[in-house]
Amino acid sequence: MNPPLPAKLASRLAQLLERGLPHCPRPYAALADRLGTQESRVLDQVRAWQAEGLFRRFGLVIHHRALGIHANLMLVLDVPDEQVEATGIALAREPAITLCYQRRRSPPHWPYNLFCMIHGTSRDAVHAQADAILQRHGLQGLPHAHLFSLRAFKQRGGRYAAAPAQPGDPHVES
């Protein structure tokens, strides 16, 4: 195993990884070329971060609109607090639900505390999926709403590494 990358190089690698792997047969070699280091050092750094628990896996962000998936329904529910964890775990197991999380309510205007995203090719299809899920789990009697996306402004994976300073940034000394 190689020694860890120097902090600046590791930070740059993190920034590059957040943008996604290069679309080529050897993406880690391509990253190493951009960083001016060896592929084995990049792979060792990624393995070290994984061993440290910095991440568990790499994911894939699919731009679903390009695939014809235009109906994005957020099913919001008002689940009793003592049931929200079990309900969230059960709903997260549903294949049609791509995202499931709990949030605080904001009474009196927002009573919902469980959010589930369902994607599909048509509004009717995702409505039917949401209704079937509610029925299967005996949740149709809970207050809930079907919210559809109206317009997409941005879609990307998370960003955690600090962006490199650019000349002209107000916080960069000239």
Z-matrix of the N, CA and C atoms (Angstrom, degrees):
N
C 1 1.458
C 2 1.525 1 108.64
N 3 1.309 2 115.33 1 140.20
C 4 1.460 3 122.16 2 -179.97
C 5 1.525 4 110.36 3 -78.80
N 6 1.327 5 116.77 4 159.40
C 7 1.467 6 118.61 5 172.77
C 8 1.527 7 109.39 6 -66.26
N 9 1.343 8 117.12 7 156.64
C 10 1.471 9 119.48 8 179.49
C 11 1.531 10 111.12 9 -58.26
N 12 1.306 11 114.75 10 152.01
C 13 1.467 12 118.92 11 175.40
C 14 1.524 13 109.50 12 -65.89
N 15 1.318 14 118.18 13 147.69
C 16 1.475 15 119.63 14 172.93
C 17 1.527 16 109.84 15 -57.48
N 18 1.315 17 116.57 16 152.90
C 19 1.474 18 121.89 17 -173.76
C 20 1.528 19 112.82 18 -52.45
N 21 1.327 20 118.24 19 -45.04
C 22 1.469 21 120.20 20 -178.35
C 23 1.527 22 111.49 21 -64.56
N 24 1.320 23 116.23 22 -40.38
C 25 1.456 24 120.23 23 179.23
C 26 1.530 25 110.74 24 -69.13
N 27 1.321 26 117.16 25 -40.41
C 28 1.468 27 121.30 26 177.68
C 29 1.521 28 110.34 27 -63.20
N 30 1.318 29 117.23 28 -41.30
C 31 1.459 30 121.16 29 178.44
C 32 1.525 31 110.63 30 -62.88
N 33 1.313 32 116.33 31 -42.81
C 34 1.466 33 120.46 32 179.25
C 35 1.539 34 110.14 33 -64.90
N 36 1.345 35 116.78 34 -39.74
C 37 1.460 36 120.61 35 177.31
C 38 1.525 37 110.22 36 -61.39
N 39 1.313 38 117.24 37 -43.16
C 40 1.466 39 120.70 38 178.57
C 41 1.526 40 110.54 39 -59.58
N 42 1.327 41 116.75 40 -42.94
C 43 1.465 42 120.56 41 178.89
C 44 1.528 43 111.10 42 -62.39
N 45 1.321 44 116.14 43 -42.85
C 46 1.461 45 119.82 44 179.79
C 47 1.526 46 111.43 45 -65.88
N 48 1.329 47 117.12 46 -41.60
C 49 1.463 48 120.55 47 179.68
C 50 1.521 49 111.75 48 -63.49
N 51 1.331 50 117.13 49 -35.06
C 52 1.470 51 119.94 50 178.83
C 53 1.517 52 111.94 51 -63.79
N 54 1.297 53 117.08 52 -26.80
C 55 1.469 54 120.69 53 179.74
C 56 1.526 55 111.17 54 -81.05
N 57 1.323 56 116.50 55 -11.21
C 58 1.458 57 121.11 56 179.95
C 59 1.508 58 111.67 57 108.54
N 60 1.312 59 114.57 58 157.68
C 61 1.452 60 119.69 59 178.78
C 62 1.525 61 109.44 60 -74.02
N 63 1.333 62 116.37 61 144.23
C 64 1.473 63 119.00 62 175.78
C 65 1.532 64 110.16 63 -61.37
N 66 1.305 65 116.00 64 145.55
C 67 1.467 66 122.24 65 179.89
C 68 1.529 67 108.24 66 -85.65
N 69 1.321 68 115.99 67 84.39
C 70 1.455 69 122.02 68 -179.26
C 71 1.525 70 108.17 69 -157.62
N 72 1.330 71 117.54 70 167.33
C 73 1.467 72 119.52 71 -177.02
C 74 1.532 73 114.39 72 -62.21
N 75 1.333 74 118.35 73 -30.85
C 76 1.470 75 121.04 74 -178.52
C 77 1.539 76 108.78 75 -129.18
N 78 1.328 77 116.97 76 78.79
C 79 1.472 78 119.60 77 -174.47
C 80 1.530 79 113.71 78 -62.22
N 81 1.333 80 117.67 79 -33.82
C 82 1.471 81 118.77 80 -179.08
C 83 1.529 82 111.03 81 -72.25
N 84 1.323 83 117.29 82 -30.91
C 85 1.463 84 120.72 83 174.42
C 86 1.528 85 109.68 84 -66.36
N 87 1.343 86 115.92 85 -40.69
C 88 1.468 87 119.54 86 178.49
C 89 1.526 88 110.82 87 -63.63
N 90 1.338 89 116.81 88 -41.52
C 91 1.470 90 119.93 89 176.80
C 92 1.528 91 110.65 90 -63.36
N 93 1.326 92 116.08 91 -42.67
C 94 1.466 93 120.16 92 178.95
C 95 1.525 94 110.56 93 -59.87
N 96 1.340 95 117.12 94 -41.98
C 97 1.466 96 120.61 95 177.73
C 98 1.526 97 111.01 96 -59.34
N 99 1.328 98 116.40 97 -42.87
C 100 1.476 99 120.18 98 -179.97
C 101 1.523 100 111.71 99 -64.95
N 102 1.339 101 115.68 100 -30.78
C 103 1.464 102 120.64 101 -178.21
C 104 1.522 103 112.94 102 -91.30
N 105 1.320 104 117.33 103 -10.31
C 106 1.450 105 120.75 104 -178.05
C 107 1.524 106 112.92 105 72.45
N 108 1.323 107 116.29 106 38.15
C 109 1.461 108 120.84 107 179.70
C 110 1.526 109 108.89 108 -138.61
N 111 1.317 110 116.90 109 -173.55
C 112 1.459 111 121.14 110 -178.29
C 113 1.530 112 110.40 111 -93.01
N 114 1.335 113 114.83 112 151.28
C 115 1.458 114 121.58 113 177.52
C 116 1.529 115 110.87 114 -56.73
N 117 1.337 116 117.17 115 -41.20
C 118 1.469 117 120.36 116 -178.49
C 119 1.525 118 111.71 117 -62.03
N 120 1.324 119 117.54 118 -33.00
C 121 1.473 120 120.22 119 178.63
C 122 1.524 121 110.56 120 -70.88
N 123 1.332 122 117.03 121 -38.66
C 124 1.466 123 120.68 122 177.52
C 125 1.531 124 109.28 123 -64.27
N 126 1.322 125 116.88 124 -46.77
C 127 1.465 126 120.58 125 179.72
C 128 1.528 127 111.20 126 -62.52
N 129 1.331 128 117.36 127 -41.20
C 130 1.469 129 120.02 128 178.38
C 131 1.521 130 111.05 129 -63.15
N 132 1.336 131 117.40 130 -38.28
C 133 1.466 132 120.14 131 179.01
C 134 1.519 133 110.61 132 -65.88
N 135 1.327 134 116.81 133 -43.51
C 136 1.466 135 120.89 134 178.75
C 137 1.525 136 109.78 135 -61.94
N 138 1.323 137 116.96 136 -44.16
C 139 1.476 138 120.39 137 177.82
C 140 1.524 139 111.38 138 -62.00
N 141 1.329 140 117.25 139 -40.39
C 142 1.475 141 120.80 140 179.06
C 143 1.522 142 110.52 141 -63.53
N 144 1.328 143 117.53 142 -43.17
C 145 1.465 144 120.47 143 178.25
C 146 1.524 145 110.53 144 -62.53
N 147 1.323 146 116.09 145 -39.64
C 148 1.463 147 118.92 146 178.93
C 149 1.528 148 110.05 147 -66.05
N 150 1.320 149 118.28 148 -42.72
C 151 1.470 150 122.17 149 178.83
C 152 1.523 151 111.46 150 -63.11
N 153 1.330 152 116.86 151 -33.08
C 154 1.467 153 122.11 152 178.56
C 155 1.530 154 111.97 153 -76.33
N 156 1.330 155 116.95 154 -10.59
C 157 1.459 156 120.34 155 -179.23
C 158 1.516 157 113.57 156 87.01
N 159 1.334 158 117.60 157 11.75
C 160 1.467 159 120.38 158 178.96
C 161 1.529 160 110.66 159 -61.78
N 162 1.317 161 116.85 160 -34.33
C 163 1.455 162 121.68 161 173.80
C 164 1.521 163 107.68 162 -150.68
N 165 1.326 164 115.58 163 159.23
C 166 1.462 165 120.72 164 178.35
C 167 1.514 166 111.68 165 -102.50
N 168 1.328 167 115.84 166 -30.59
C 169 1.456 168 120.10 167 -174.90
C 170 1.515 169 109.24 168 -160.40
N 171 1.314 170 115.54 169 164.62
C 172 1.452 171 121.94 170 169.52
C 173 1.510 172 107.07 171 -94.07
N 174 1.300 173 117.22 172 143.42
C 175 1.446 174 121.60 173 177.92
C 176 1.512 175 110.99 174 -116.59
N 177 1.287 176 114.26 175 -179.22
C 178 1.447 177 122.03 176 -178.41
C 179 1.522 178 108.16 177 -130.07
N 180 1.317 179 116.76 178 127.42
C 181 1.460 180 121.11 179 174.32
C 182 1.520 181 106.86 180 -98.52
N 183 1.315 182 114.68 181 114.82
C 184 1.464 183 120.08 182 179.95
C 185 1.523 184 108.02 183 -99.50
N 186 1.305 185 115.79 184 126.15
C 187 1.460 186 120.42 185 175.79
C 188 1.531 187 106.69 186 -80.97
N 189 1.333 188 113.79 187 87.41
C 190 1.458 189 121.06 188 -169.09
C 191 1.526 190 113.44 189 -64.08
N 192 1.306 191 119.30 190 -26.35
C 193 1.465 192 119.78 191 -179.95
C 194 1.526 193 110.80 192 -63.60
N 195 1.334 194 116.10 193 -34.10
C 196 1.466 195 120.00 194 178.07
C 197 1.525 196 111.52 195 -66.64
N 198 1.325 197 116.88 196 -19.14
C 199 1.466 198 121.69 197 178.45
C 200 1.529 199 112.26 198 -95.49
N 201 1.325 200 117.53 199 5.30
C 202 1.464 201 120.91 200 179.10
C 203 1.510 202 114.02 201 88.90
N 204 1.321 203 117.56 202 11.21
C 205 1.468 204 121.49 203 179.65
C 206 1.531 205 107.16 204 -95.95
N 207 1.327 206 115.23 205 98.04
C 208 1.460 207 120.72 206 -173.17
C 209 1.525 208 113.89 207 -110.62
N 210 1.306 209 117.74 208 -11.07
C 211 1.464 210 120.90 209 -178.42
C 212 1.525 211 108.48 210 -100.17
N 213 1.320 212 115.82 211 110.77
C 214 1.455 213 122.34 212 -178.76
C 215 1.522 214 108.25 213 -117.89
N 216 1.313 215 115.80 214 108.20
C 217 1.454 216 120.70 215 -176.22
C 218 1.530 217 109.40 216 -106.32
N 219 1.317 218 115.75 217 128.22
C 220 1.459 219 120.74 218 170.60
C 221 1.518 220 105.83 219 -101.85
N 222 1.327 221 115.30 220 111.10
C 223 1.461 222 121.61 221 175.79
C 224 1.519 223 106.42 222 -86.24
N 225 1.328 224 116.52 223 118.04
C 226 1.470 225 120.92 224 179.41
C 227 1.523 226 107.94 225 -112.36
N 228 1.331 227 115.17 226 136.89
C 229 1.464 228 120.72 227 -176.55
C 230 1.516 229 110.51 228 -131.40
N 231 1.319 230 115.20 229 150.39
C 232 1.463 231 122.62 230 171.70
C 233 1.529 232 106.14 231 -104.10
N 234 1.323 233 115.36 232 95.22
C 235 1.466 234 122.11 233 -176.50
C 236 1.524 235 108.37 234 -100.84
N 237 1.330 236 118.38 235 133.66
C 238 1.466 237 119.29 236 176.41
C 239 1.538 238 110.48 237 -52.60
N 240 1.324 239 115.84 238 138.26
C 241 1.460 240 120.91 239 -174.58
C 242 1.521 241 113.41 240 -51.71
N 243 1.314 242 116.97 241 -38.97
C 244 1.467 243 120.12 242 -177.17
C 245 1.535 244 112.33 243 -72.74
N 246 1.335 245 117.58 244 -9.83
C 247 1.469 246 121.51 245 -179.53
C 248 1.524 247 113.41 246 -112.90
N 249 1.325 248 116.87 247 -7.53
C 250 1.460 249 119.24 248 -170.56
C 251 1.527 250 112.71 249 -65.02
N 252 1.309 251 119.18 250 -38.57
C 253 1.464 252 119.70 251 -178.65
C 254 1.530 253 111.07 252 -66.12
N 255 1.322 254 117.16 253 -50.34
C 256 1.462 255 120.49 254 -179.88
C 257 1.529 256 110.69 255 -62.41
N 258 1.323 257 116.97 256 -40.20
C 259 1.466 258 120.81 257 179.52
C 260 1.523 259 110.18 258 -65.58
N 261 1.323 260 116.71 259 -44.68
C 262 1.462 261 120.36 260 178.53
C 263 1.518 262 112.36 261 -60.20
N 264 1.323 263 116.82 262 -42.59
C 265 1.468 264 120.71 263 178.61
C 266 1.526 265 110.17 264 -63.85
N 267 1.316 266 117.21 265 -43.40
C 268 1.473 267 120.82 266 179.97
C 269 1.527 268 111.12 267 -64.16
N 270 1.330 269 117.42 268 -44.58
C 271 1.462 270 120.28 269 -178.85
C 272 1.524 271 111.42 270 -69.37
N 273 1.312 272 117.18 271 -33.76
C 274 1.466 273 120.52 272 178.88
C 275 1.533 274 111.50 273 -63.23
N 276 1.316 275 117.48 274 -22.22
C 277 1.470 276 121.48 275 178.22
C 278 1.532 277 112.61 276 -80.01
N 279 1.304 278 117.08 277 -12.95
C 280 1.464 279 120.68 278 179.82
C 281 1.538 280 109.86 279 -68.64
N 282 1.328 281 117.60 280 126.14
C 283 1.469 282 120.05 281 -179.02
C 284 1.532 283 114.04 282 -58.41
N 285 1.322 284 118.45 283 -32.99
C 286 1.467 285 121.14 284 -177.44
C 287 1.527 286 112.32 285 -73.99
N 288 1.320 287 117.84 286 -19.84
C 289 1.469 288 121.35 287 -177.81
C 290 1.524 289 108.70 288 -89.21
N 291 1.337 290 114.96 289 119.25
C 292 1.460 291 120.39 290 -176.61
C 293 1.527 292 113.00 291 -97.14
N 294 1.314 293 116.98 292 -13.31
C 295 1.463 294 121.94 293 -178.49
C 296 1.521 295 106.45 294 -154.47
N 297 1.329 296 116.70 295 133.57
C 298 1.463 297 120.01 296 -179.92
C 299 1.517 298 107.79 297 -146.26
N 300 1.325 299 117.27 298 124.41
C 301 1.461 300 120.01 299 -179.16
C 302 1.520 301 111.49 300 -153.50
N 303 1.315 302 113.96 301 159.75
C 304 1.462 303 122.01 302 178.32
C 305 1.525 304 108.86 303 -101.87
N 306 1.309 305 115.39 304 143.41
C 307 1.471 306 122.62 305 173.14
C 308 1.518 307 108.42 306 -136.31
N 309 1.326 308 114.71 307 163.01
C 310 1.467 309 119.24 308 175.31
C 311 1.525 310 109.53 309 -72.08
N 312 1.313 311 114.54 310 146.73
C 313 1.466 312 119.93 311 172.48
C 314 1.526 313 108.32 312 -73.30
N 315 1.309 314 115.94 313 162.36
C 316 1.462 315 121.13 314 175.82
C 317 1.536 316 108.04 315 -134.35
N 318 1.345 317 115.55 316 71.96
C 319 1.471 318 118.87 317 -176.98
C 320 1.525 319 110.65 318 -66.44
N 321 1.281 320 118.28 319 155.01
C 322 1.463 321 128.04 320 3.82
C 323 1.529 322 112.94 321 -89.95
N 324 1.322 323 117.48 322 -5.61
C 325 1.464 324 119.53 323 -171.09
C 326 1.523 325 114.35 324 -88.97
N 327 1.333 326 117.93 325 -20.94
C 328 1.452 327 119.93 326 -176.86
C 329 1.525 328 109.92 327 -134.97
N 330 1.330 329 117.65 328 96.07
C 331 1.464 330 120.66 329 -174.94
C 332 1.526 331 114.55 330 -86.71
N 333 1.326 332 118.46 331 -3.84
C 334 1.461 333 121.61 332 -169.19
C 335 1.528 334 112.18 333 -84.55
N 336 1.338 335 115.22 334 141.65
C 337 1.458 336 119.79 335 -179.07
C 338 1.530 337 113.61 336 -129.62
N 339 1.334 338 118.79 337 -3.44
C 340 1.458 339 121.08 338 177.86
C 341 1.521 340 108.23 339 -130.08
N 342 1.332 341 115.41 340 131.30
C 343 1.460 342 122.10 341 -173.74
C 344 1.522 343 109.26 342 -124.36
N 345 1.328 344 116.98 343 131.84
C 346 1.465 345 122.50 344 -179.90
C 347 1.529 346 109.07 345 -134.22
N 348 1.323 347 116.86 346 127.69
C 349 1.463 348 121.56 347 179.13
C 350 1.519 349 109.96 348 -99.11
N 351 1.337 350 115.06 349 134.41
C 352 1.459 351 122.54 350 176.67
C 353 1.526 352 107.15 351 -129.61
N 354 1.330 353 117.09 352 129.58
C 355 1.464 354 122.32 353 179.45
C 356 1.520 355 109.13 354 -110.70
N 357 1.319 356 116.40 355 146.10
C 358 1.459 357 120.36 356 177.57
C 359 1.508 358 111.61 357 -163.42
N 360 1.326 359 115.02 358 178.82
C 361 1.462 360 120.18 359 -177.55
C 362 1.518 361 113.03 360 -86.14
N 363 1.342 362 116.96 361 -17.72
C 364 1.461 363 118.91 362 178.94
C 365 1.526 364 110.27 363 -145.85
N 366 1.312 365 115.62 364 154.02
C 367 1.471 366 120.73 365 177.75
C 368 1.522 367 111.29 366 -61.54
N 369 1.331 368 116.42 367 -41.23
C 370 1.465 369 119.31 368 179.62
C 371 1.528 370 111.31 369 -60.08
N 372 1.327 371 116.17 370 -40.99
C 373 1.470 372 120.47 371 -178.35
C 374 1.523 373 111.17 372 -65.31
N 375 1.332 374 117.60 373 -44.09
C 376 1.468 375 118.47 374 -178.04
C 377 1.526 376 111.18 375 -74.80
N 378 1.328 377 117.78 376 -32.40
C 379 1.478 378 120.21 377 172.30
C 380 1.528 379 109.84 378 -57.70
N 381 1.335 380 115.34 379 -47.44
C 382 1.470 381 120.44 380 -178.77
C 383 1.526 382 110.65 381 -63.33
N 384 1.334 383 117.17 382 -40.86
C 385 1.464 384 120.16 383 178.33
C 386 1.528 385 110.52 384 -62.71
N 387 1.324 386 117.15 385 -45.90
C 388 1.465 387 121.15 386 -179.57
C 389 1.522 388 110.47 387 -61.66
N 390 1.326 389 116.73 388 -45.34
C 391 1.466 390 120.02 389 179.68
C 392 1.531 391 111.51 390 -63.07
N 393 1.331 392 117.00 391 -40.41
C 394 1.470 393 120.83 392 178.66
C 395 1.531 394 110.74 393 -64.93
N 396 1.311 395 117.38 394 -39.38
C 397 1.465 396 121.71 395 178.51
C 398 1.528 397 110.05 396 -64.78
N 399 1.315 398 116.40 397 -45.78
C 400 1.470 399 120.16 398 177.73
C 401 1.535 400 110.34 399 -58.54
N 402 1.313 401 116.21 400 -43.98
C 403 1.470 402 121.65 401 -179.82
C 404 1.527 403 110.76 402 -63.22
N 405 1.340 404 116.18 403 -47.95
C 406 1.471 405 121.06 404 -178.03
C 407 1.522 406 112.75 405 -58.51
N 408 1.336 407 115.59 406 -33.67
C 409 1.463 408 120.35 407 -176.45
C 410 1.532 409 112.79 408 -100.59
N 411 1.331 410 116.68 409 5.45
C 412 1.457 411 120.42 410 178.57
C 413 1.522 412 113.15 411 65.34
N 414 1.337 413 116.39 412 33.44
C 415 1.466 414 121.54 413 -175.84
C 416 1.523 415 113.62 414 -107.27
N 417 1.347 416 117.61 415 1.08
C 418 1.464 417 119.97 416 -174.75
C 419 1.525 418 112.59 417 -62.01
N 420 1.342 419 118.40 418 -21.84
C 421 1.464 420 121.32 419 179.99
C 422 1.521 421 113.69 420 -83.03
N 423 1.335 422 117.56 421 -11.58
C 424 1.468 423 119.77 422 178.61
C 425 1.523 424 110.39 423 -77.36
N 426 1.334 425 116.84 424 149.36
C 427 1.470 426 118.07 425 173.02
C 428 1.533 427 109.34 426 -60.03
N 429 1.310 428 115.79 427 131.59
C 430 1.453 429 120.29 428 179.82
C 431 1.527 430 109.18 429 -156.11
N 432 1.318 431 115.46 430 167.52
C 433 1.466 432 121.23 431 177.45
C 434 1.516 433 108.81 432 -147.72
N 435 1.335 434 114.92 433 153.02
C 436 1.463 435 122.37 434 175.10
C 437 1.528 436 106.53 435 -106.93
N 438 1.306 437 116.70 436 116.24
C 439 1.470 438 121.58 437 -179.22
C 440 1.524 439 108.98 438 -113.39
N 441 1.325 440 116.99 439 129.09
C 442 1.459 441 120.92 440 179.98
C 443 1.515 442 110.66 441 -106.71
N 444 1.322 443 115.33 442 145.45
C 445 1.459 444 121.02 443 172.63
C 446 1.518 445 107.96 444 -66.46
N 447 1.318 446 115.81 445 138.30
C 448 1.459 447 120.49 446 176.95
C 449 1.521 448 111.48 447 -99.16
N 450 1.352 449 114.97 448 -36.42
C 451 1.451 450 119.89 449 -174.61
C 452 1.516 451 108.66 450 -155.52
N 453 1.322 452 117.19 451 137.73
C 454 1.469 453 121.62 452 177.84
C 455 1.523 454 109.42 453 -96.44
N 456 1.303 455 116.08 454 128.34
C 457 1.457 456 120.65 455 177.53
C 458 1.529 457 112.00 456 -105.54
N 459 1.338 458 116.49 457 -28.58
C 460 1.449 459 119.25 458 -175.90
C 461 1.523 460 109.42 459 -163.41
N 462 1.331 461 115.66 460 144.89
C 463 1.456 462 120.89 461 172.02
C 464 1.515 463 107.20 462 -149.43
N 465 1.333 464 115.78 463 124.27
C 466 1.456 465 121.51 464 177.26
C 467 1.523 466 108.47 465 -165.76
N 468 1.301 467 116.05 466 170.16
C 469 1.459 468 121.32 467 174.61
C 470 1.517 469 110.08 468 -76.02
N 471 1.309 470 115.97 469 172.69
C 472 1.462 471 121.73 470 -179.86
C 473 1.515 472 112.10 471 -66.52
N 474 1.318 473 115.65 472 154.08
C 475 1.469 474 122.35 473 175.65
C 476 1.519 475 107.51 474 -123.32
N 477 1.330 476 116.10 475 125.51
C 478 1.456 477 120.60 476 -177.26
C 479 1.519 478 113.31 477 -125.79
N 480 1.314 479 117.60 478 -27.17
C 481 1.458 480 121.18 479 -179.54
C 482 1.525 481 108.92 480 -79.95
N 483 1.332 482 115.80 481 145.20
C 484 1.464 483 119.65 482 177.61
C 485 1.516 484 109.09 483 -66.49
N 486 1.306 485 115.65 484 136.34
C 487 1.461 486 120.31 485 177.60
C 488 1.523 487 108.92 486 -71.34
N 489 1.328 488 117.31 487 146.75
C 490 1.457 489 118.67 488 178.86
C 491 1.526 490 110.75 489 -65.60
N 492 1.297 491 115.82 490 144.22
C 493 1.463 492 120.63 491 178.02
C 494 1.521 493 109.10 492 -65.15
N 495 1.307 494 116.01 493 139.20
C 496 1.453 495 122.17 494 179.33
C 497 1.519 496 108.69 495 -113.70
N 498 1.342 497 117.28 496 142.11
C 499 1.471 498 118.61 497 175.73
C 500 1.524 499 109.64 498 -55.53
N 501 1.304 500 116.09 499 137.28
C 502 1.454 501 121.17 500 -179.22
C 503 1.512 502 113.63 501 94.85
N 504 1.354 503 118.15 502 -12.43
C 505 1.467 504 120.05 503 174.06
C 506 1.509 505 108.43 504 -61.87
N 507 1.345 506 117.85 505 139.94
C 508 1.460 507 119.56 506 -177.24
C 509 1.527 508 113.05 507 -63.13
N 510 1.327 509 118.45 508 -24.40
C 511 1.463 510 119.96 509 -177.80
C 512 1.533 511 112.62 510 -94.44
N 513 1.349 512 117.10 511 5.55
C 514 1.466 513 121.03 512 -179.91
C 515 1.520 514 108.31 513 -103.91
N 516 1.327 515 114.40 514 129.02
C 517 1.474 516 117.96 515 177.53
C 518 1.502 517 109.34 516 -78.57
N 519 1.313 518 116.01 517 139.80
C 520 1.472 519 120.65 518 179.73
C 521 1.500 520 110.35 519 -87.40
